């Protein structure tokens, strides 16, 4: 281990998309290349994709998203790239200079404690920080990341299109598999955008029957293209719940909510049959409101999922490669970041939006 790309082959400066808390704005700045620590890979970024949680930096929220200390911070937490150097501490023989990888975002965590087995945000060391929020993220040409965050990409995954798998993909996957329903049963996917269109593909590959629900017709088109058996727009179809109950014979066995909408969550339990499970994945700006009596009496159950931990990343990536799970990605140049943000804010994004760096 410890192989290094010669420093004289690397530029001293690079371009990065940064968030400034003082002005609550995004800009493209020129910044120095990062220096890897004793446990970090140096990576040349191939593609970095935009996640709604990146936009939460620009929005008022009470969900604990870290805004930094006021210093401009590079955004982004889902990317792919090529390894340029490997630390001596790395014990994974697949992580070599030149390897094409995807990687998650935790840093300053131990990866071993009880908290890290649930989510690295709860590392018992109390120093956890996530790239793109508390430290510089992946919307730049070169990044550093702890070697334990990385996995070599299967050959049949597109190097650039795979970037969204390293947040949207693993999050969508966790939302689907943690519902723990059986093949042939019904799953509602609420919100068919960046996460939802992947959730539909995972659900179909697992043998579930899928209903896609979204307020935007273009997202429903993506849902159909991703394999949804039925799609509904609650704005234009006021009888959609009755239709779902009829199609499913009483309601869905699970409903996975990928939206950041509290009203969408408020209306999710009615999609379920008695004893069905609502999966909380998307993060609204306001706290959810649940009927405690309904939950206590088992009318419906509540589960939850997130991007999880690096050790749970492998099954998702392997399954994605085996079943040809493909994010719908629209690529941009780094100078088009504001256009990307505006498109996502307007609800016009179909699938995922990404910057291609090479």
Secondary structure, DSSP 8 states (H G I E B T S, - for coil): ---B--GGGS-SEEEEEEEETTTTEEEEEEEE-----TTEEEEEEEEEEE-HHHHGGGS---S-----SSS-EE----EEEEEEE--TT---TT--TT-EEEE--EES--S-SHHHHH-GGG-TTS--EEBTTTB--SSBSEEEEEGGGEEE--TTS-TTGGGGGGTHHHHHHHHHHTT---TT-EEEEE--STTHHHHHHHHHHTT-EEEEE-S-HHHHHHHHHTT-SEEE-TTT-TTHHHHHHHHHTSSEEEEEE--S-HHHHHTTGGGEEEEEEEEE-S--SS-----HHHHHTTSEEEEE--S--GGGHHHHHHHHHHTT----EEEE-GGGHHHHHHHHHTT---SEEEEE--
